[in-house]
Amino acid sequence: MYRRRTVGVVVPAYDEAGFVGGVLEAVPDYVDRVYAVDDRSRDRTWAEIAERASRLNRAAATDRGRETVAAGAGFDRRIVPIRHDRNRGVGAAIATGYRRALADGIDVTAVMAGDGQMDPARLPALLDPIVEGDADYAKGNRLADGARDEMPRFRLVGNAALTVLTRIASGYWRTGDPQNGYTAISRRALERLDLEAVYDRYGYPNDLLVRCNAAGLRVADVPMPARYGDEESSIAYATYVPTVSALLLGAFVRRLARRYPLRELHPVPLGYAAGALALAGSALEGARALFGRRPSDGATIGIGRAALLAVAGAASAGAAARLERRLHAPLEVRRDG
């Protein structure tokens, strides 16, 4: 237990042989249960999980004065090996662990990737905001001041861009580094989220943030230095960024529909909608002016209209964003890490 709360850790793994065993061994002793979820790896990941789980569970039983661990005997098994029947994605692996933690009544559940990039010594910084009642969900932020030095530049630029998009989509305007998977979440939050609907691939942390806001959950942003070793990322950024951008657009619309029912005529969705329509009109008017068959004076007028619509659209969307930032400020918690 950690500060009188039961703690679980989900370790999602896909082709992490040579890394995942070390992650399981490094999980702090105060963690009550570790859910090691193999997402149908092609290498020896599952064999490594099974071997380490058997050995570490026997050691835990010996420490408690027992010689054997009965399979399925609740908390008698500290490490719970789980294997998907097919490859479903990292988001699905984490959701599997979350559901098991809920079934076990775990108070706080963290996520530590199977590649060893997440420093176990930093786990208390994520648990504390939840244990102290300040937040429902805590996440690391490698983009915070003093915490970004180790991140490769190409990741830094891409992450900064996705931070802006995710802030718009989620409504958490002061929260950064949405790609950071080092997180902790309360049982209350898991009970309020639809885990079956969370995106099952690498965009899951972005999608989860949007769903947290829709559910009115408080999020803590914790500075978390980047940590890289010999592991290789399986993310294909050429397809990843467009995919997540499309995901965020859909999630943004769903969040607005849930937070601001149409019958209320709230100024936030109205402002965003007016801004989107004006910007679309600007693009259309500009295309007509540049490529349509018009006299030169008509083209000039068309370009002027496009510019006015663009200014009006940006102003409307910006006003909605500023209002949301004020409304959602109580849902954002800043920590020193």
Rosetta blueprint (number, residue, H / E / L):
1 M L
2 Y E
3 R L
4 R L
5 R E
6 T L
7 V E
8 G E
9 V E
10 V E
11 V E
12 P E
13 A E
14 Y L
15 D L
16 E L
17 A L
18 G L
19 F L
20 V H
21 G H
22 G H
23 V H
24 L H
25 E H
26 A H
27 V L
28 P L
29 D L
30 Y L
31 V L
32 D L
33 R E
34 V E
35 Y E
36 A E
37 V E
38 D E
39 D L
40 R L
41 S L
42 R L
43 D L
44 R L
45 T H
46 W H
47 A H
48 E H
49 I H
50 A H
51 E H
52 R H
53 A H
54 S H
55 R H
56 L H
57 N H
58 R H
59 A H
60 A H
61 A H
62 T H
63 D H
64 R L
65 G L
66 R L
67 E L
68 T L
69 V L
70 A L
71 A L
72 G L
73 A L
74 G H
75 F H
76 D H
77 R L
78 R L
79 I E
80 V E
81 P E
82 I E
83 R E
84 H L
85 D L
86 R L
87 N L
88 R L
89 G L
90 V H
91 G H
92 A H
93 A H
94 I H
95 A H
96 T H
97 G H
98 Y H
99 R H
100 R H
101 A H
102 L H
103 A H
104 D L
105 G L
106 I L
107 D L
108 V E
109 T E
110 A E
111 V E
112 M L
113 A L
114 G L
115 D L
116 G L
117 Q L
118 M L
119 D L
120 P H
121 A H
122 R H
123 L H
124 P H
125 A H
126 L H
127 L H
128 D H
129 P H
130 I H
131 V H
132 E L
133 G L
134 D L
135 A L
136 D L
137 Y E
138 A E
139 K E
140 G E
141 N E
142 R L
143 L L
144 A L
145 D L
146 G L
147 A L
148 R L
149 D L
150 E L
151 M L
152 P L
153 R H
154 F H
155 R H
156 L H
157 V H
158 G H
159 N H
160 A H
161 A H
162 L H
163 T H
164 V H
165 L H
166 T H
167 R H
168 I H
169 A H
170 S H
171 G L
172 Y L
173 W L
174 R L
175 T L
176 G L
177 D L
178 P L
179 Q L
180 N L
181 G L
182 Y L
183 T E
184 A E
185 I E
186 S E
187 R H
188 R H
189 A H
190 L H
191 E H
192 R H
193 L L
194 D L
195 L L
196 E L
197 A L
198 V L
199 Y L
200 D L
201 R L
202 Y L
203 G L
204 Y H
205 P H
206 N H
207 D H
208 L H
209 L H
210 V H
211 R H
212 C H
213 N H
214 A H
215 A L
216 G L
217 L L
218 R L
219 V E
220 A E
221 D E
222 V E
223 P E
224 M L
225 P L
226 A L
227 R L
228 Y L
229 G L
230 D L
231 E L
232 E L
233 S L
234 S L
235 I L
236 A L
237 Y H
238 A H
239 T H
240 Y H
241 V H
242 P H
243 T H
244 V H
245 S H
246 A H
247 L H
248 L H
249 L H
250 G H
251 A H
252 F H
253 V H
254 R H
255 R H
256 L H
257 A H
258 R H
259 R H
260 Y L
261 P L
262 L H
263 R H
264 E H
265 L L
266 H L
267 P H
268 V H
269 P H
270 L H
271 G H
272 Y H
273 A H
274 A H
275 G H
276 A H
277 L H
278 A H
279 L H
280 A H
281 G H
282 S H
283 A H
284 L H
285 E H
286 G H
287 A H
288 R H
289 A H
290 L H
291 F H
292 G L
293 R L
294 R L
295 P L
296 S H
297 D H
298 G H
299 A H
300 T H
301 I H
302 G H
303 I H
304 G H
305 R H
306 A H
307 A H
308 L H
309 L H
310 A H
311 V H
312 A H
313 G H
314 A H
315 A H
316 S H
317 A H
318 G H
319 A H
320 A H
321 A H
322 R H
323 L H
324 E H
325 R H
326 R H
327 L H
328 H H
329 A H
330 P H
331 L H
332 E E
333 V E
334 R E
335 R L
336 D L
337 G L
